């Protein structure tokens, strides 16, 4: 299984999560590439057996607009039957509505969502949050 972990980070929180997702996937035997969204292309992302996408909540509970949203919009039309894990951190509210909306959007595109929903961690991930990220990576590798 070859997995691409593609993320955007502003404060480093989502980068920490991306590395933990990658660690879990590697521990489960997957080959993993980790990259910032600025270094990724949608057509390249589609060559992976599975994709883990990370983006924090921005502004009014939305994906980052200048890099991540355009990337995801391009990717979105080609996600049918693709194995996808979603993750990110949020600080604007305790609820993390952006992840629920992003999960529904990804399901509507036909993707198979790892663990049925995106993983959201409030603020800087602590060890418990990072363990959830490693578990997500492992679950993606085992799909």
N, C-alpha and C positions, 0 to 999 in steps of 0.2 A: 504494500500500500504506500503510495506517495502522496503526501499531504502538503499543501501550501498554506502557510499561516501569514495572512496579509492584514496589516493594521495601520491605523493612524493614531498618533499620540501627541498630546500637547504638553502634558506635565510629566510624562513617563509612566503613569499608572497603567495605561493600556499596553505599553511596551512590556512592563513586568508581567502582565497577564498573558501576552502573546508568547513570551519565553516559557512561561509555566505550561501553557497549552502544548507547545512544542515538546517540552520535556516529557509530559505525559504520553504524547503520541510516540515519541522515540522509545520510551520504556515499554510500550506495547508492541514494539517491533517495526514501526513505520519509518520510512525515510521522510525527512521533513526539511522544507525550505522555509525560512522566516524572512519576511521583508516588509519594509514600510510601503504603504500604498503608492507613494511617489516613485518607487522603484518597480512597480508591478503594472502589468497590462492585462486587461480583461481576457483577451484571447489566450495569453499565457496561463492565467489562473485556471482556465477551463481544461488545461491539459492534465491537471492533477486528478487523482482518484477521488479526493475529498478536499474541501477548502474550509479553513477556519478564518473567519473575518472578525476583526476587532475594531471597534470605534466607540469612543466615549459619547455621552450625551452632550450636545452643544446647544447653546442658546435656549430656545423654547422647546426643549426635548426633541432634538433632531440630530441627524448624522452631520458630521463636519462637512461644510458646504463647498469648500474650494477644491479639495482633493478627493475625499472619500465618497461623497455623494455622486459626483460624475463617474467615478470608477464603478460604483455599485449600480448605477443606472445603466451603464454599458453592459455590465455582467448580468443583470437581472433577467433580461430576455432569453438567456441561455442556461438557466438554472434547472430546467425540467429534469427531474430524477437525479440531480446532483446531490451528493452528501455534503451538507454544510453545517458548520458549527458557528454560532454567533456569540460574541462576548464584548464586554466593555464596562467602563466605570462611569459613575455619575455622582454629582454632588449637588445638583440643583434642587432635587427633591428626593425624598426617601423612596418614592415609588418606582422611578425609572421607566416612565411610560414610553420613552423612545425605544426601549428594547422590545416591549410588547408590540409596538407598531412595526418595528423592523422585522420581528419574527413573523407577523401576519403578512407583511409584504413579501417576505422570502417564501413563505408557504404558498402564497398566491401565484408566485412565479413557478411553482411546481417542484421546488427543492424538497429534499428529505432532511428535516431539521434534527440534528443530533440532540438527544435527550428531550425532544419535543418542544423546546423553548430556548431562547438565548440566555446566556449567563450574565447577570449584572452584579457588579460589586460596588458597594457604596464607598466612595472616596479612594484612598490609597489601599490596595489590597493587603490585608494582613496574612498571616500564615494560613488561616482557615480559608480565606479567599483564594490564595494561590493553590491550595490543595484542591479546591473546586475546579480551578483551571486545569490542573494536571489530570483530574478525573475526566474533564471534558475532552482533553486531548486523547486520553486512553480510550474513551467511549467512541470518539470519532474514528480512531485507528481500528477499532473492533467492529465497526458497522459493516 
